[in-house]
Amino acid sequence: MNPKGWRYFLTLCQEAKDEKLLSELFELLLTPEEKASIETRCLIVKALLEQKLPQRRISDNLDVSIAKITRGSNELKRISEKLKHYLQQHL
């Protein structure tokens, strides 16, 4: 991954202040499969943060492998408290 390209992408996202412009930007940059993958990841993170269902049930409800749920759970263990709080407030 090129760090310059990633920073450029983040800047584009940050400067697209309204939802419509940001959505258009993602339509341009992401394939339908990439958008679906991001959508699923967001739902996995949301379900894991809510801590209402066991991982196997989340897997069944979202129709994804248990490995994806476990991966999401492991990633949540590595994030900062600041990001965790942000996610809990916005998901």
N, C-alpha and C positions, 0 to 999 in steps of 0.2 A: 504494500500500500504506500502511496506517495503522500507524505505528511502535508505537503503544500496543497495537493488536491483536496485532501480532507478538510484542511482549514478553509480553503476556498468554498467548499460545499457548506460548511457550518456558517460561514459569513453570509452566503446567499440565503440560507434558511433564516438566519437571525434578522436580516434586513428586509425580508418579505413580511411586512408587518400584518397584513390581513390574510385571513384564512383562504380566500379565493385565490390570491396570488401564490400563496404557498402550495395550494393544491395544484395549480397549473404548473408550478415548478416541478413538483413530484411527478406529475403526468409526463412531463418532458424527460425527466432523468431516470425514472424507474419503470421497469417492465411490469405488466400486470402480476406476474409471479412474485416479483420483489415486493410489490405493494401488499399482496396477500400474505407474504411471509412476515412482513412488518406488522400487519394487522394481527396475525396470530400471536406473534411475540408479545405484543401489547396486552392481548387478552390473557396470555399465560402469566405475565408479570402481575397483572391486576388480580387474577385469581389467587396467585401465590401470596401476594401481600394481604389479601383479605383473610387468609388463613381459615376459611370456612369449610373447605373441602379437602379430602386427602388427594395426594398427587394422582393416584390411579383414577379417581373420579374426574379430576380436571382433564386428564388425558382422554377419557371417554367422552366427556361433554364437548371438548373442542375437536375431537376426532384427530388427535395427534399422538405420536408415539410417547411412551413414558420417558424415553431418553430425552426428548425435547423439554419435558417438564423438569426432569432432573437437572438438565443443563441450565435452565432458567433459574432453578432454585440455587444451584451452585454459584451462578453469577450474582444473584441477589446477596449472597454472603460476602461478596468482595466489594460491593459498592459503598460509597461514603454515606454517613448518616444524613448529610445534607441532601444527597440525591434520593435516598430512601424516603425522607420526609416529603420532598417535592413530588415523588411518584404517588405517595399515599394521598396527598392533597389533590392531585390532578387526574388520577386514573379512576 
